[in-house]
Amino acid sequence: MSLGIIGQAAVLFAVTNVDDIVVLALFFAQGAGHRSTTRNIAAGQYLGFAAILAVSVAAAFGATFLPDEVIPYLGLLPLALGIKAGVQAWRHRHDPEGDEETPDKAPRILEVASVTFANGGDNIGVYVPVFATAGATGMTFYVAVFLVLVAVWVAAGRYFATRPLIAKALSRWGHIVLPVVLIGLGLLILIEGGAFGL
């Protein structure tokens, strides 16, 4: 039975987090060449995903921390980060190539965590009923598999960002794509959740 739960957990994680690989690759491209990039992204991804799991587990036990009507407003986090990144890209649009890479450009842990958590609104909606029906033992398996797969996702994001063709495209266009993806993600979360009557 545990092997069945592990397989189900792996599929559930992959289906609910496939979009995170793109965001992670963009974060890796943004922090290319900085020593703290991998550490910050991994720590931020774990922090954000741990928050998703904490809310999901609590809700599965009936102690809902976030009312359902609040979850769509999590889209404001990636929206704000995307606007900030867009403003920075606009300010540096005339900088010579190579000047953009400054030590403060490595993604910050809380930025990555915020985007991960905000993007997890749909995850919470899926995980809660699964956790509630799995029971305490099954939930433990799900959480353990998810935490292992977070590391796999971070490695996949780094892998894609370091492939020569992808890395070249991300280094050339990543400063534009990241804000667009974050703003789009924020708007999608807001609209799909019906925030502000959308």
N, C-alpha and C positions, 0 to 999 in steps of 0.2 A: 504493500500500500504506500509506503514512504517513497518508493521510486516513482509511483504514479503521481504523487503530490509534487515531487521535485520536477518531473516533466511538465506538469500543469503550471507550476510556478514559473519555470523558465519561459514557457510560451506566453504566459500572461505578462511577464516582465517585458519580453521582447515586443509584444503587440502594443503595450501601453507606453513604451519609451523609445520607439523607433525614431521619433523626431528629435530626441535628445542627442543622438549621434551627430546630427548636422550642427546643432548649437555647440556641442563640445568641440567639434572640429574647428568651428569659427573662433571659439575661445582660444584654442591652441594656436591658430594662425595669428590671432591678435597678440599673443604673448611669445611668439617665435623668438628664440635667441635669449630669452631670460631664464635664469636658473630656477626661479621660484614658480614658473608657469605650471609645470606638472603637479607640483605639491599643492599649489593654490586651487587648481581646477579639481583635483581629486578630493581635497578637503571640502571644497565648496559643494561638490556633487554629493558627497557623503552627508554633509550637514543638511542640505536641502532635502535629500531623499529620506534621511532619518526623520525629519519633520513630517514629511508625507506619511511615513510609516506610523509615527506616533499618533497623528490625527486619525489615520485609518484604523489602527488597533483600538484606540480609545472609542471611536465611533462604533466599532464592531461590538465592543463591550457595553455600548449604550451611553457612554459619557462623551457626547459630541461636543468637541471644543469649538468648532466652527459651524454655525447654522448654514443650511444649504443655500440660503439666499446671499450669504457673504462670499462663498467660493468664487463666483464669477468675477468679483472685484479684485481677485488676486491678479487678474490680467493687467491691473495698473502697474504692477512691479516691472514686468518686462517692457511694458510700454514706456515707462519713465526711463529705464536703463537704455532702451533703444533711442529715445529722443536725445538723451545725454550723449550717447556714442555718435549719433548723427550730427549733433552740434560740434563735437570735437573733430569729426571728419571734415565738416565744412570749414572750420577754422584753419585746418592744416591742409586744405586742398591744394595750395600753391607751394607747399614745402617740397624741396627736392627729394627724390626717392632715396630712402635710407634714413632720412632725418626723422621719420615718424617713430622709429624704434628708440624710445627712451625708457629708462629703467622703470618709470611709473606706469608703463603701458601694460605690464603683466596683469592679467585678470585678477581681481581681488576675490578673496574667499567668499565674502558676503554677497558680492555681485553674482557669482556663480550659484551660490546657495539660493538667493532670491529668485533667480530665473528658474532654477530647478523646482523650487517649491511652487512658484506661480504656475509653472507648466504642469504641475501635478494635480490640478483640480479634477481633471478627468480620471486620473489614476485613483484618487481618493474615492470617487464615485463608483469605480469598478472594484477596488480592493475591499471596501467595507462589506458588501454582501458576501463576497468570497470568504473573507476572514470570519464573518459571523457564522457561516455554515460549516467552516472547516474545523471549528473548535480550537481549543488552546494548543493541542499538539500539532494539528495541521497548520495553524497560524504560525507556529514556531518554525516549521519547515519552510513556509512561504517567505517569512522574514529573512531566514538564513540564506536561502537561495537568492533572494533579491539583493542582499548585501554583497554576496559574492559577485553577482552579475553587474553591480555598479562598477566594480573594478574592471570588468571586461568591457563595459561601455566606455569608460575613460580611456582604456587602451585602444579601443576601436576609434574613438574620436582623435586620439593622438596619431594613430596609424594613418587615417585618412588625411589628416592635416600635413603629414610628412611625406606623402607620396609626391614625387617630383611634379607631375602634371597638376595634381590637386593643390599642392603647396604653392606652385607658381600662380595658379588662378586665385587662391586665397590671399597670397601676399599682395597681388595686384588689386583685387577687388574686395578682399575681406573687410576692409574698413568701411566699405559701402554696404556689403551684404549683411554684416552683423547687425547694424541698426535696422535695416529693412526687415530682417528675420525677427528681431526682438519686437519691433513695432507691430509686425504682422501677427506674431504670436500673441501679444497683448490684446490686440483688437479681436482676434479669433476667440480668445478666452472670454472677453467681455461680451461679444456678440452671441456666441453659442450659449452662454449662461444667462442671457437676457438682462445684463447689467444696464442700468440707466434706461430701462424700457426699450432696449434695442431689439 
